[in-house]
Amino acid sequence: MSRRVRAAKELRDGSISYREAGVDIDAGDELVERIKPFAKMTRIPEVLADVGGFAGLCAVPQGIEDPSS
């Protein structure tokens, strides 16, 4: 799809799809699956969740002062 057609579509309905924006969700999912074994090798006790769409989740270790206080 040409740049002009994408711009016209965006103006028409206010949005474009991820694919139209150049994002390949299937390729991203495949990459996550390929890097999971490497991420697992770096796992520490504070990790609460595995690698997902955006990032893993870690707990702040006890004894760390809350910087917002």
CHARMM internal coordinates of N, CA and C (Angstrom, degrees):
IC EDIT
DIST 1 N 1 CA 1.4467
DIST 1 CA 1 C 1.5272
ANGL 1 N 1 CA 1 C 107.81
DIST 1 C 2 N 1.3114
ANGL 1 CA 1 C 2 N 115.67
DIHE 1 N 1 CA 1 C 2 N 132.63
DIST 2 N 2 CA 1.4603
ANGL 1 C 2 N 2 CA 119.56
DIHE 1 CA 1 C 2 N 2 CA -177.37
DIST 2 CA 2 C 1.5195
ANGL 2 N 2 CA 2 C 111.28
DIHE 1 C 2 N 2 CA 2 C -73.18
DIST 2 C 3 N 1.2926
ANGL 2 CA 2 C 3 N 114.75
DIHE 2 N 2 CA 2 C 3 N 160.67
DIST 3 N 3 CA 1.4548
ANGL 2 C 3 N 3 CA 121.27
DIHE 2 CA 2 C 3 N 3 CA 179.00
DIST 3 CA 3 C 1.5326
ANGL 3 N 3 CA 3 C 110.62
DIHE 2 C 3 N 3 CA 3 C -58.99
DIST 3 C 4 N 1.3205
ANGL 3 CA 3 C 4 N 116.54
DIHE 3 N 3 CA 3 C 4 N -40.38
DIST 4 N 4 CA 1.4633
ANGL 3 C 4 N 4 CA 121.39
DIHE 3 CA 3 C 4 N 4 CA -179.66
DIST 4 CA 4 C 1.5323
ANGL 4 N 4 CA 4 C 111.16
DIHE 3 C 4 N 4 CA 4 C -64.81
DIST 4 C 5 N 1.3291
ANGL 4 CA 4 C 5 N 117.37
DIHE 4 N 4 CA 4 C 5 N -42.04
DIST 5 N 5 CA 1.4620
ANGL 4 C 5 N 5 CA 121.27
DIHE 4 CA 4 C 5 N 5 CA 179.17
DIST 5 CA 5 C 1.5216
ANGL 5 N 5 CA 5 C 110.10
DIHE 4 C 5 N 5 CA 5 C -65.57
DIST 5 C 6 N 1.3426
ANGL 5 CA 5 C 6 N 117.36
DIHE 5 N 5 CA 5 C 6 N -42.29
DIST 6 N 6 CA 1.4719
ANGL 5 C 6 N 6 CA 120.58
DIHE 5 CA 5 C 6 N 6 CA 177.26
DIST 6 CA 6 C 1.5211
ANGL 6 N 6 CA 6 C 111.30
DIHE 5 C 6 N 6 CA 6 C -60.81
DIST 6 C 7 N 1.3349
ANGL 6 CA 6 C 7 N 116.69
DIHE 6 N 6 CA 6 C 7 N -43.27
DIST 7 N 7 CA 1.4627
ANGL 6 C 7 N 7 CA 120.54
DIHE 6 CA 6 C 7 N 7 CA -179.87
DIST 7 CA 7 C 1.5264
ANGL 7 N 7 CA 7 C 110.63
DIHE 6 C 7 N 7 CA 7 C -63.89
DIST 7 C 8 N 1.3198
ANGL 7 CA 7 C 8 N 116.96
DIHE 7 N 7 CA 7 C 8 N -40.53
DIST 8 N 8 CA 1.4607
ANGL 7 C 8 N 8 CA 120.62
DIHE 7 CA 7 C 8 N 8 CA 178.95
DIST 8 CA 8 C 1.5240
ANGL 8 N 8 CA 8 C 110.31
DIHE 7 C 8 N 8 CA 8 C -64.37
DIST 8 C 9 N 1.3325
ANGL 8 CA 8 C 9 N 116.79
DIHE 8 N 8 CA 8 C 9 N -42.28
DIST 9 N 9 CA 1.4683
ANGL 8 C 9 N 9 CA 120.77
DIHE 8 CA 8 C 9 N 9 CA 179.22
DIST 9 CA 9 C 1.5250
ANGL 9 N 9 CA 9 C 110.17
DIHE 8 C 9 N 9 CA 9 C -63.34
DIST 9 C 10 N 1.3260
ANGL 9 CA 9 C 10 N 116.95
DIHE 9 N 9 CA 9 C 10 N -43.58
DIST 10 N 10 CA 1.4601
ANGL 9 C 10 N 10 CA 120.78
DIHE 9 CA 9 C 10 N 10 CA -179.59
DIST 10 CA 10 C 1.5272
ANGL 10 N 10 CA 10 C 110.51
DIHE 9 C 10 N 10 CA 10 C -61.65
DIST 10 C 11 N 1.3188
ANGL 10 CA 10 C 11 N 117.23
DIHE 10 N 10 CA 10 C 11 N -41.57
DIST 11 N 11 CA 1.4535
ANGL 10 C 11 N 11 CA 120.40
DIHE 10 CA 10 C 11 N 11 CA 178.27
DIST 11 CA 11 C 1.5231
ANGL 11 N 11 CA 11 C 111.35
DIHE 10 C 11 N 11 CA 11 C -66.29
DIST 11 C 12 N 1.3232
ANGL 11 CA 11 C 12 N 115.80
DIHE 11 N 11 CA 11 C 12 N -35.69
DIST 12 N 12 CA 1.4544
ANGL 11 C 12 N 12 CA 120.55
DIHE 11 CA 11 C 12 N 12 CA -176.80
DIST 12 CA 12 C 1.5262
ANGL 12 N 12 CA 12 C 111.77
DIHE 11 C 12 N 12 CA 12 C -68.01
DIST 12 C 13 N 1.3272
ANGL 12 CA 12 C 13 N 117.51
DIHE 12 N 12 CA 12 C 13 N -49.78
DIST 13 N 13 CA 1.4705
ANGL 12 C 13 N 13 CA 118.98
DIHE 12 CA 12 C 13 N 13 CA -174.68
DIST 13 CA 13 C 1.5239
ANGL 13 N 13 CA 13 C 114.25
DIHE 12 C 13 N 13 CA 13 C -115.63
DIST 13 C 14 N 1.3097
ANGL 13 CA 13 C 14 N 117.89
DIHE 13 N 13 CA 13 C 14 N 2.23
DIST 14 N 14 CA 1.4569
ANGL 13 C 14 N 14 CA 120.86
DIHE 13 CA 13 C 14 N 14 CA 174.79
DIST 14 CA 14 C 1.5186
ANGL 14 N 14 CA 14 C 115.29
DIHE 13 C 14 N 14 CA 14 C 81.36
DIST 14 C 15 N 1.3500
ANGL 14 CA 14 C 15 N 117.45
DIHE 14 N 14 CA 14 C 15 N 0.73
DIST 15 N 15 CA 1.4616
ANGL 14 C 15 N 15 CA 118.14
DIHE 14 CA 14 C 15 N 15 CA 179.90
DIST 15 CA 15 C 1.5185
ANGL 15 N 15 CA 15 C 110.27
DIHE 14 C 15 N 15 CA 15 C -155.21
DIST 15 C 16 N 1.3207
ANGL 15 CA 15 C 16 N 114.44
DIHE 15 N 15 CA 15 C 16 N 163.08
DIST 16 N 16 CA 1.4551
ANGL 15 C 16 N 16 CA 121.47
DIHE 15 CA 15 C 16 N 16 CA 172.46
DIST 16 CA 16 C 1.5163
ANGL 16 N 16 CA 16 C 107.45
DIHE 15 C 16 N 16 CA 16 C -130.16
DIST 16 C 17 N 1.3173
ANGL 16 CA 16 C 17 N 116.15
DIHE 16 N 16 CA 16 C 17 N 160.76
DIST 17 N 17 CA 1.4653
ANGL 16 C 17 N 17 CA 119.51
DIHE 16 CA 16 C 17 N 17 CA -179.92
DIST 17 CA 17 C 1.5309
ANGL 17 N 17 CA 17 C 110.10
DIHE 16 C 17 N 17 CA 17 C -77.60
DIST 17 C 18 N 1.3288
ANGL 17 CA 17 C 18 N 115.16
DIHE 17 N 17 CA 17 C 18 N 164.36
DIST 18 N 18 CA 1.4591
ANGL 17 C 18 N 18 CA 119.34
DIHE 17 CA 17 C 18 N 18 CA 174.29
DIST 18 CA 18 C 1.5231
ANGL 18 N 18 CA 18 C 110.00
DIHE 17 C 18 N 18 CA 18 C -56.87
DIST 18 C 19 N 1.3336
ANGL 18 CA 18 C 19 N 117.03
DIHE 18 N 18 CA 18 C 19 N -45.86
DIST 19 N 19 CA 1.4639
ANGL 18 C 19 N 19 CA 121.00
DIHE 18 CA 18 C 19 N 19 CA -178.47
DIST 19 CA 19 C 1.5280
ANGL 19 N 19 CA 19 C 110.88
DIHE 18 C 19 N 19 CA 19 C -60.56
DIST 19 C 20 N 1.3318
ANGL 19 CA 19 C 20 N 116.62
DIHE 19 N 19 CA 19 C 20 N -42.12
DIST 20 N 20 CA 1.4636
ANGL 19 C 20 N 20 CA 120.07
DIHE 19 CA 19 C 20 N 20 CA 178.89
DIST 20 CA 20 C 1.5259
ANGL 20 N 20 CA 20 C 111.27
DIHE 19 C 20 N 20 CA 20 C -64.72
DIST 20 C 21 N 1.3202
ANGL 20 CA 20 C 21 N 116.46
DIHE 20 N 20 CA 20 C 21 N -27.17
DIST 21 N 21 CA 1.4617
ANGL 20 C 21 N 21 CA 121.04
DIHE 20 CA 20 C 21 N 21 CA 178.16
DIST 21 CA 21 C 1.5312
ANGL 21 N 21 CA 21 C 111.71
DIHE 20 C 21 N 21 CA 21 C -84.00
DIST 21 C 22 N 1.3275
ANGL 21 CA 21 C 22 N 116.91
DIHE 21 N 21 CA 21 C 22 N -1.70
DIST 22 N 22 CA 1.4610
ANGL 21 C 22 N 22 CA 120.49
DIHE 21 CA 21 C 22 N 22 CA 178.48
DIST 22 CA 22 C 1.5146
ANGL 22 N 22 CA 22 C 114.34
DIHE 21 C 22 N 22 CA 22 C 95.49
DIST 22 C 23 N 1.3222
ANGL 22 CA 22 C 23 N 117.68
DIHE 22 N 22 CA 22 C 23 N 11.04
DIST 23 N 23 CA 1.4594
ANGL 22 C 23 N 23 CA 121.86
DIHE 22 CA 22 C 23 N 23 CA -179.54
DIST 23 CA 23 C 1.5261
ANGL 23 N 23 CA 23 C 109.32
DIHE 22 C 23 N 23 CA 23 C -97.39
DIST 23 C 24 N 1.3256
ANGL 23 CA 23 C 24 N 116.39
DIHE 23 N 23 CA 23 C 24 N 126.40
DIST 24 N 24 CA 1.4669
ANGL 23 C 24 N 24 CA 121.27
DIHE 23 CA 23 C 24 N 24 CA 177.59
DIST 24 CA 24 C 1.5293
ANGL 24 N 24 CA 24 C 107.75
DIHE 23 C 24 N 24 CA 24 C -107.31
DIST 24 C 25 N 1.3155
ANGL 24 CA 24 C 25 N 116.64
DIHE 24 N 24 CA 24 C 25 N 97.59
DIST 25 N 25 CA 1.4672
ANGL 24 C 25 N 25 CA 121.89
DIHE 24 CA 24 C 25 N 25 CA -176.10
DIST 25 CA 25 C 1.5229
ANGL 25 N 25 CA 25 C 111.56
DIHE 24 C 25 N 25 CA 25 C -62.05
DIST 25 C 26 N 1.3280
ANGL 25 CA 25 C 26 N 116.88
DIHE 25 N 25 CA 25 C 26 N -39.23
DIST 26 N 26 CA 1.4714
ANGL 25 C 26 N 26 CA 119.69
DIHE 25 CA 25 C 26 N 26 CA 179.05
DIST 26 CA 26 C 1.5245
ANGL 26 N 26 CA 26 C 111.04
DIHE 25 C 26 N 26 CA 26 C -62.37
DIST 26 C 27 N 1.3343
ANGL 26 CA 26 C 27 N 117.24
DIHE 26 N 26 CA 26 C 27 N -41.63
DIST 27 N 27 CA 1.4671
ANGL 26 C 27 N 27 CA 120.60
DIHE 26 CA 26 C 27 N 27 CA 178.34
DIST 27 CA 27 C 1.5268
ANGL 27 N 27 CA 27 C 110.19
DIHE 26 C 27 N 27 CA 27 C -65.22
DIST 27 C 28 N 1.3302
ANGL 27 CA 27 C 28 N 117.18
DIHE 27 N 27 CA 27 C 28 N -37.36
DIST 28 N 28 CA 1.4645
ANGL 27 C 28 N 28 CA 120.70
DIHE 27 CA 27 C 28 N 28 CA 177.62
DIST 28 CA 28 C 1.5120
ANGL 28 N 28 CA 28 C 111.84
DIHE 27 C 28 N 28 CA 28 C -64.72
DIST 28 C 29 N 1.3360
ANGL 28 CA 28 C 29 N 115.99
DIHE 28 N 28 CA 28 C 29 N -43.34
DIST 29 N 29 CA 1.4680
ANGL 28 C 29 N 29 CA 119.85
DIHE 28 CA 28 C 29 N 29 CA 177.80
DIST 29 CA 29 C 1.5304
ANGL 29 N 29 CA 29 C 110.95
DIHE 28 C 29 N 29 CA 29 C -62.57
DIST 29 C 30 N 1.3231
ANGL 29 CA 29 C 30 N 115.97
DIHE 29 N 29 CA 29 C 30 N -40.06
DIST 30 N 30 CA 1.4706
ANGL 29 C 30 N 30 CA 120.29
DIHE 29 CA 29 C 30 N 30 CA 178.79
DIST 30 CA 30 C 1.5309
ANGL 30 N 30 CA 30 C 110.41
DIHE 29 C 30 N 30 CA 30 C -63.92
DIST 30 C 31 N 1.3218
ANGL 30 CA 30 C 31 N 117.12
DIHE 30 N 30 CA 30 C 31 N -41.88
DIST 31 N 31 CA 1.4629
ANGL 30 C 31 N 31 CA 120.26
DIHE 30 CA 30 C 31 N 31 CA 178.51
DIST 31 CA 31 C 1.5225
ANGL 31 N 31 CA 31 C 110.94
DIHE 30 C 31 N 31 CA 31 C -61.79
DIST 31 C 32 N 1.3319
ANGL 31 CA 31 C 32 N 117.11
DIHE 31 N 31 CA 31 C 32 N -43.63
DIST 32 N 32 CA 1.4735
ANGL 31 C 32 N 32 CA 120.45
DIHE 31 CA 31 C 32 N 32 CA 178.84
DIST 32 CA 32 C 1.5221
ANGL 32 N 32 CA 32 C 109.93
DIHE 31 C 32 N 32 CA 32 C -57.84
DIST 32 C 33 N 1.3240
ANGL 32 CA 32 C 33 N 116.83
DIHE 32 N 32 CA 32 C 33 N -44.69
DIST 33 N 33 CA 1.4750
ANGL 32 C 33 N 33 CA 120.13
DIHE 32 CA 32 C 33 N 33 CA 179.00
DIST 33 CA 33 C 1.5245
ANGL 33 N 33 CA 33 C 111.21
DIHE 32 C 33 N 33 CA 33 C -62.08
DIST 33 C 34 N 1.3280
ANGL 33 CA 33 C 34 N 116.97
DIHE 33 N 33 CA 33 C 34 N -38.08
DIST 34 N 34 CA 1.4728
ANGL 33 C 34 N 34 CA 120.11
DIHE 33 CA 33 C 34 N 34 CA -178.47
DIST 34 CA 34 C 1.5212
ANGL 34 N 34 CA 34 C 112.68
DIHE 33 C 34 N 34 CA 34 C -70.74
DIST 34 C 35 N 1.3470
ANGL 34 CA 34 C 35 N 118.27
DIHE 34 N 34 CA 34 C 35 N -31.20
DIST 35 N 35 CA 1.4686
ANGL 34 C 35 N 35 CA 119.52
DIHE 34 CA 34 C 35 N 35 CA -177.31
DIST 35 CA 35 C 1.5211
ANGL 35 N 35 CA 35 C 113.37
DIHE 34 C 35 N 35 CA 35 C -92.95
DIST 35 C 36 N 1.3313
ANGL 35 CA 35 C 36 N 118.10
DIHE 35 N 35 CA 35 C 36 N -9.61
DIST 36 N 36 CA 1.4760
ANGL 35 C 36 N 36 CA 120.26
DIHE 35 CA 35 C 36 N 36 CA -179.19
DIST 36 CA 36 C 1.5276
ANGL 36 N 36 CA 36 C 113.07
DIHE 35 C 36 N 36 CA 36 C -52.99
DIST 36 C 37 N 1.3539
ANGL 36 CA 36 C 37 N 119.69
DIHE 36 N 36 CA 36 C 37 N -44.64
DIST 37 N 37 CA 1.4741
ANGL 36 C 37 N 37 CA 118.39
DIHE 36 CA 36 C 37 N 37 CA -179.73
DIST 37 CA 37 C 1.5296
ANGL 37 N 37 CA 37 C 112.69
DIHE 36 C 37 N 37 CA 37 C -61.50
DIST 37 C 38 N 1.3297
ANGL 37 CA 37 C 38 N 116.93
DIHE 37 N 37 CA 37 C 38 N -34.18
DIST 38 N 38 CA 1.4602
ANGL 37 C 38 N 38 CA 120.28
DIHE 37 CA 37 C 38 N 38 CA -179.91
DIST 38 CA 38 C 1.5287
ANGL 38 N 38 CA 38 C 110.62
DIHE 37 C 38 N 38 CA 38 C -73.26
DIST 38 C 39 N 1.3307
ANGL 38 CA 38 C 39 N 116.65
DIHE 38 N 38 CA 38 C 39 N -39.24
DIST 39 N 39 CA 1.4616
ANGL 38 C 39 N 39 CA 120.37
DIHE 38 CA 38 C 39 N 39 CA 177.39
DIST 39 CA 39 C 1.5255
ANGL 39 N 39 CA 39 C 109.89
DIHE 38 C 39 N 39 CA 39 C -64.96
DIST 39 C 40 N 1.3261
ANGL 39 CA 39 C 40 N 116.97
DIHE 39 N 39 CA 39 C 40 N -38.26
DIST 40 N 40 CA 1.4640
ANGL 39 C 40 N 40 CA 120.96
DIHE 39 CA 39 C 40 N 40 CA -179.24
DIST 40 CA 40 C 1.5328
ANGL 40 N 40 CA 40 C 111.09
DIHE 39 C 40 N 40 CA 40 C -62.35
DIST 40 C 41 N 1.3368
ANGL 40 CA 40 C 41 N 117.15
DIHE 40 N 40 CA 40 C 41 N -33.36
DIST 41 N 41 CA 1.4721
ANGL 40 C 41 N 41 CA 120.78
DIHE 40 CA 40 C 41 N 41 CA 179.75
DIST 41 CA 41 C 1.5296
ANGL 41 N 41 CA 41 C 111.76
DIHE 40 C 41 N 41 CA 41 C -65.74
DIST 41 C 42 N 1.3352
ANGL 41 CA 41 C 42 N 117.69
DIHE 41 N 41 CA 41 C 42 N -21.20
DIST 42 N 42 CA 1.4660
ANGL 41 C 42 N 42 CA 120.83
DIHE 41 CA 41 C 42 N 42 CA -178.06
DIST 42 CA 42 C 1.5253
ANGL 42 N 42 CA 42 C 111.79
DIHE 41 C 42 N 42 CA 42 C -100.78
DIST 42 C 43 N 1.3195
ANGL 42 CA 42 C 43 N 117.52
DIHE 42 N 42 CA 42 C 43 N 6.78
DIST 43 N 43 CA 1.4660
ANGL 42 C 43 N 43 CA 122.26
DIHE 42 CA 42 C 43 N 43 CA -175.59
DIST 43 CA 43 C 1.5298
ANGL 43 N 43 CA 43 C 111.05
DIHE 42 C 43 N 43 CA 43 C -60.81
DIST 43 C 44 N 1.3280
ANGL 43 CA 43 C 44 N 115.55
DIHE 43 N 43 CA 43 C 44 N 136.69
DIST 44 N 44 CA 1.4620
ANGL 43 C 44 N 44 CA 122.67
DIHE 43 CA 43 C 44 N 44 CA 177.25
DIST 44 CA 44 C 1.5305
ANGL 44 N 44 CA 44 C 107.70
DIHE 43 C 44 N 44 CA 44 C -121.01
DIST 44 C 45 N 1.3391
ANGL 44 CA 44 C 45 N 118.74
DIHE 44 N 44 CA 44 C 45 N 164.27
DIST 45 N 45 CA 1.4712
ANGL 44 C 45 N 45 CA 121.06
DIHE 44 CA 44 C 45 N 45 CA -176.33
DIST 45 CA 45 C 1.5321
ANGL 45 N 45 CA 45 C 114.21
DIHE 44 C 45 N 45 CA 45 C -57.32
DIST 45 C 46 N 1.3274
ANGL 45 CA 45 C 46 N 117.98
DIHE 45 N 45 CA 45 C 46 N -27.66
DIST 46 N 46 CA 1.4695
ANGL 45 C 46 N 46 CA 121.06
DIHE 45 CA 45 C 46 N 46 CA -177.48
DIST 46 CA 46 C 1.5304
ANGL 46 N 46 CA 46 C 113.56
DIHE 45 C 46 N 46 CA 46 C -75.55
DIST 46 C 47 N 1.3212
ANGL 46 CA 46 C 47 N 117.58
DIHE 46 N 46 CA 46 C 47 N -9.65
DIST 47 N 47 CA 1.4686
ANGL 46 C 47 N 47 CA 120.25
DIHE 46 CA 46 C 47 N 47 CA -179.10
DIST 47 CA 47 C 1.5242
ANGL 47 N 47 CA 47 C 109.27
DIHE 46 C 47 N 47 CA 47 C -69.78
DIST 47 C 48 N 1.3381
ANGL 47 CA 47 C 48 N 115.90
DIHE 47 N 47 CA 47 C 48 N 124.62
DIST 48 N 48 CA 1.4574
ANGL 47 C 48 N 48 CA 121.87
DIHE 47 CA 47 C 48 N 48 CA -177.65
DIST 48 CA 48 C 1.5246
ANGL 48 N 48 CA 48 C 112.74
DIHE 47 C 48 N 48 CA 48 C -100.07
DIST 48 C 49 N 1.3159
ANGL 48 CA 48 C 49 N 117.43
DIHE 48 N 48 CA 48 C 49 N -22.32
DIST 49 N 49 CA 1.4622
ANGL 48 C 49 N 49 CA 120.70
DIHE 48 CA 48 C 49 N 49 CA -177.14
DIST 49 CA 49 C 1.5274
ANGL 49 N 49 CA 49 C 109.27
DIHE 48 C 49 N 49 CA 49 C -146.93
DIST 49 C 50 N 1.3019
ANGL 49 CA 49 C 50 N 114.89
DIHE 49 N 49 CA 49 C 50 N 154.47
DIST 50 N 50 CA 1.4615
ANGL 49 C 50 N 50 CA 119.56
DIHE 49 CA 49 C 50 N 50 CA 179.14
DIST 50 CA 50 C 1.5194
ANGL 50 N 50 CA 50 C 111.12
DIHE 49 C 50 N 50 CA 50 C -76.39
DIST 50 C 51 N 1.3299
ANGL 50 CA 50 C 51 N 114.78
DIHE 50 N 50 CA 50 C 51 N 174.82
DIST 51 N 51 CA 1.4575
ANGL 50 C 51 N 51 CA 121.15
DIHE 50 CA 50 C 51 N 51 CA 177.23
DIST 51 CA 51 C 1.5149
ANGL 51 N 51 CA 51 C 108.38
DIHE 50 C 51 N 51 CA 51 C -59.54
DIST 51 C 52 N 1.3265
ANGL 51 CA 51 C 52 N 115.29
DIHE 51 N 51 CA 51 C 52 N 135.43
DIST 52 N 52 CA 1.4574
ANGL 51 C 52 N 52 CA 120.50
DIHE 51 CA 51 C 52 N 52 CA 178.53
DIST 52 CA 52 C 1.5100
ANGL 52 N 52 CA 52 C 109.95
DIHE 51 C 52 N 52 CA 52 C -132.88
DIST 52 C 53 N 1.3173
ANGL 52 CA 52 C 53 N 115.28
DIHE 52 N 52 CA 52 C 53 N -150.72
DIST 53 N 53 CA 1.4490
ANGL 52 C 53 N 53 CA 120.67
DIHE 52 CA 52 C 53 N 53 CA -177.04
DIST 53 CA 53 C 1.5128
ANGL 53 N 53 CA 53 C 114.26
DIHE 52 C 53 N 53 CA 53 C -60.83
DIST 53 C 54 N 1.3198
ANGL 53 CA 53 C 54 N 117.32
DIHE 53 N 53 CA 53 C 54 N -37.30
DIST 54 N 54 CA 1.4515
ANGL 53 C 54 N 54 CA 119.67
DIHE 53 CA 53 C 54 N 54 CA -176.77
DIST 54 CA 54 C 1.5205
ANGL 54 N 54 CA 54 C 113.16
DIHE 53 C 54 N 54 CA 54 C -118.93
DIST 54 C 55 N 1.3099
ANGL 54 CA 54 C 55 N 117.89
DIHE 54 N 54 CA 54 C 55 N -41.65
DIST 55 N 55 CA 1.4623
ANGL 54 C 55 N 55 CA 119.94
DIHE 54 CA 54 C 55 N 55 CA -176.93
DIST 55 CA 55 C 1.5165
ANGL 55 N 55 CA 55 C 110.10
DIHE 54 C 55 N 55 CA 55 C -172.57
DIST 55 C 56 N 1.3104
ANGL 55 CA 55 C 56 N 115.12
DIHE 55 N 55 CA 55 C 56 N 169.86
DIST 56 N 56 CA 1.4563
ANGL 55 C 56 N 56 CA 119.98
DIHE 55 CA 55 C 56 N 56 CA 172.50
DIST 56 CA 56 C 1.5205
ANGL 56 N 56 CA 56 C 109.14
DIHE 55 C 56 N 56 CA 56 C -84.62
DIST 56 C 57 N 1.2925
ANGL 56 CA 56 C 57 N 116.81
DIHE 56 N 56 CA 56 C 57 N 173.14
DIST 57 N 57 CA 1.4597
ANGL 56 C 57 N 57 CA 121.89
DIHE 56 CA 56 C 57 N 57 CA -179.03
DIST 57 CA 57 C 1.5210
ANGL 57 N 57 CA 57 C 108.47
DIHE 56 C 57 N 57 CA 57 C -121.02
DIST 57 C 58 N 1.3304
ANGL 57 CA 57 C 58 N 116.49
DIHE 57 N 57 CA 57 C 58 N 128.91
DIST 58 N 58 CA 1.4631
ANGL 57 C 58 N 58 CA 121.70
DIHE 57 CA 57 C 58 N 58 CA -179.89
DIST 58 CA 58 C 1.5144
ANGL 58 N 58 CA 58 C 110.30
DIHE 57 C 58 N 58 CA 58 C -124.12
DIST 58 C 59 N 1.3158
ANGL 58 CA 58 C 59 N 115.07
DIHE 58 N 58 CA 58 C 59 N 144.13
DIST 59 N 59 CA 1.4612
ANGL 58 C 59 N 59 CA 120.86
DIHE 58 CA 58 C 59 N 59 CA 174.07
DIST 59 CA 59 C 1.5167
ANGL 59 N 59 CA 59 C 108.59
DIHE 58 C 59 N 59 CA 59 C -83.81
DIST 59 C 60 N 1.3257
ANGL 59 CA 59 C 60 N 115.98
DIHE 59 N 59 CA 59 C 60 N 148.10
DIST 60 N 60 CA 1.4679
ANGL 59 C 60 N 60 CA 120.15
DIHE 59 CA 59 C 60 N 60 CA 174.30
DIST 60 CA 60 C 1.5153
ANGL 60 N 60 CA 60 C 106.17
DIHE 59 C 60 N 60 CA 60 C -79.31
DIST 60 C 61 N 1.3356
ANGL 60 CA 60 C 61 N 118.04
DIHE 60 N 60 CA 60 C 61 N 124.54
DIST 61 N 61 CA 1.4678
ANGL 60 C 61 N 61 CA 120.45
DIHE 60 CA 60 C 61 N 61 CA -178.13
DIST 61 CA 61 C 1.5242
ANGL 61 N 61 CA 61 C 111.49
DIHE 60 C 61 N 61 CA 61 C -60.48
DIST 61 C 62 N 1.3383
ANGL 61 CA 61 C 62 N 115.85
DIHE 61 N 61 CA 61 C 62 N 148.34
DIST 62 N 62 CA 1.4579
ANGL 61 C 62 N 62 CA 120.85
DIHE 61 CA 61 C 62 N 62 CA 176.50
DIST 62 CA 62 C 1.5229
ANGL 62 N 62 CA 62 C 108.83
DIHE 61 C 62 N 62 CA 62 C -60.08
DIST 62 C 63 N 1.3187
ANGL 62 CA 62 C 63 N 115.20
DIHE 62 N 62 CA 62 C 63 N 147.59
DIST 63 N 63 CA 1.4481
ANGL 62 C 63 N 63 CA 120.09
DIHE 62 CA 62 C 63 N 63 CA 179.25
DIST 63 CA 63 C 1.5288
ANGL 63 N 63 CA 63 C 113.15
DIHE 62 C 63 N 63 CA 63 C 93.24
DIST 63 C 64 N 1.3316
ANGL 63 CA 63 C 64 N 117.13
DIHE 63 N 63 CA 63 C 64 N -8.17
DIST 64 N 64 CA 1.4543
ANGL 63 C 64 N 64 CA 121.25
DIHE 63 CA 63 C 64 N 64 CA 177.07
DIST 64 CA 64 C 1.5299
ANGL 64 N 64 CA 64 C 107.50
DIHE 63 C 64 N 64 CA 64 C -88.48
DIST 64 C 65 N 1.3267
ANGL 64 CA 64 C 65 N 116.97
DIHE 64 N 64 CA 64 C 65 N 125.99
DIST 65 N 65 CA 1.4539
ANGL 64 C 65 N 65 CA 121.24
DIHE 64 CA 64 C 65 N 65 CA -178.61
DIST 65 CA 65 C 1.5228
ANGL 65 N 65 CA 65 C 110.62
DIHE 64 C 65 N 65 CA 65 C -73.29
DIST 65 C 66 N 1.3257
ANGL 65 CA 65 C 66 N 117.41
DIHE 65 N 65 CA 65 C 66 N 137.86
DIST 66 N 66 CA 1.4550
ANGL 65 C 66 N 66 CA 123.42
DIHE 65 CA 65 C 66 N 66 CA 178.25
DIST 66 CA 66 C 1.5279
ANGL 66 N 66 CA 66 C 108.18
DIHE 65 C 66 N 66 CA 66 C -69.24
DIST 66 C 67 N 1.3385
ANGL 66 CA 66 C 67 N 118.47
DIHE 66 N 66 CA 66 C 67 N 115.58
DIST 67 N 67 CA 1.4609
ANGL 66 C 67 N 67 CA 120.68
DIHE 66 CA 66 C 67 N 67 CA -176.27
DIST 67 CA 67 C 1.5245
ANGL 67 N 67 CA 67 C 113.35
DIHE 66 C 67 N 67 CA 67 C -68.64
DIST 67 C 68 N 1.3375
ANGL 67 CA 67 C 68 N 117.93
DIHE 67 N 67 CA 67 C 68 N -14.92
DIST 68 N 68 CA 1.4640
ANGL 67 C 68 N 68 CA 120.15
DIHE 67 CA 67 C 68 N 68 CA -178.83
DIST 68 CA 68 C 1.5222
ANGL 68 N 68 CA 68 C 112.03
DIHE 67 C 68 N 68 CA 68 C -86.14
DIST 68 C 69 N 1.3505
ANGL 68 CA 68 C 69 N 117.94
DIHE 68 N 68 CA 68 C 69 N -4.20
DIST 69 N 69 CA 1.4741
ANGL 68 C 69 N 69 CA 119.20
DIHE 68 CA 68 C 69 N 69 CA -179.20
DIST 69 CA 69 C 1.5102
ANGL 69 N 69 CA 69 C 111.20
DIHE 68 C 69 N 69 CA 69 C -88.81
END
COOR INIT
IC SEED 1 N 1 CA 1 C
IC BUILD
